[in-house]
Amino acid sequence: MTPNLAGLPPRYLRTPEAARFLGLSGRTLEKHRTYGTGPGYRKLGGRVVYAIDDLQAWADRGAVTSTSDPRGTVLPAKRQETVPPAFAGRHAR
């Protein structure tokens, strides 16, 4: 007999399990979290956890159907430019 899971809260994954779910290394997922480019996460006590729905939604943002499609919106795990490159290095006066 299969238990009724409808009343249970969503399952949360720790970083290593979430990384395996996405096919990434744990370190890459940590970098995404640091740079704000990754899936949404929660802090429960001192633990970082990911809801499976958040992981799936983030992965779905990168879906394309061919190489000629515009790139998906999943950014690389690196610091993102907040200032257009033409203005980089200029200081506000």
Phi, psi and omega in degrees: 000132181275131179290151177277111183264001185299327182273356182276148176292164180298152179277138178249145180244141173284171186305313181298319180290321179296320178297317177297320178303321182271349183078028179246168171278157177300322180295320179296318178296322176298319178297317177302318180296318181297317184272355179075021182255359186260189179290159176297149180219169178232152173250117177247105189066234176261008185261139172267128178226154181238134173281140181301321179299322178293320178297315181295318180297319179296315179297322180294334178296338180266005184289132173223162181252345176204169180290344179272352176292152173300150180301145176295175184264012175278116183274158176292159181278073176208163181301131182265142177293131175257344179247134178305144183306329180296335182258358182297136178091348177272141180257141176292142181249000000 
